[in-house]
């Protein structure tokens, strides 16, 4: 499956650039990459983990594919498919064209007198891949090879997964630098209502992935996207799930009312930074973790 012409044009208008012959992969310049080039701030990943925002490649090898239709997702679900279909591009092609597309998107900064020239030159050779732009990356048939190819090129990789493709996660031949699992509900009822799984056993799949997280040699992180009025409940149950997974890090982050999520949720569903801090503190008390870092502008805190 490839996106329809209209769907692709809509995403391109919002900043996506599709790469490869089969157009299932895309890159988009992150807001914080732009801000960093102008010396106006950096992504919380730089503050938390040392990832340089101006050298980060935000991409996905599986834009049209995901097993969930989460209410808070910025995606337009009209072209979404829950399992892979069709042919696919090889990892090397995806990476080559993604870097090329990113450089083209950033070329205008070279004419901006306010841009940091040293950062601009460095941005031409990105060093981190945030494999999380859209879709579920583990559905890409060669996700392990993609991570390996990035590794060969001296990239760090942040792989974000919904935990639905358990066998693929368990059998990754090459682990990412940091593996994220999304945990957006404390119980099955909340999960079903908020994450809207498109396959059977969604909650069981997520729990099985959480149970295997501690077996990874890579750094691991659980990300909780908090949606006011939806999933900011039962911190004790979140704590139990986090204890079971035993990740290196836990990120508690506010839902942001952007993209197509605005058709499903409102600004009232965006918790304030103080509300995120309060909820994260309660979760931390349940799993023996405390807040060690935060980014107020991104409404995110780090538990360790």
Secondary structure, DSSP 8 states (H G I E B T S, - for coil): ----HHHHHHHHHTT-EEESSS--EEE---HHHHHHHTTS---HHHHHH---GGGEEEEES-TTB-SB--TT--S-GGG-BSS--S----HHHHHHHHHHHHHHHHGGGGG-TTS-HHHHHHHTS--EEEE-SSS-GGGSTTHHHHHHHHHHTT-EEEEEE-S--HHHHHT-SS--SEEEEE---SSHHHHHHHH-BSSTTHHHHHHHHHHHGGG-SSEEEEEEEE-TTTT---HHHHHHHHHHH--SEEEEEE----GGGGGT--GGGS--HHHHHHHHHHHHHHHT--EEEEETTTTEEEE-
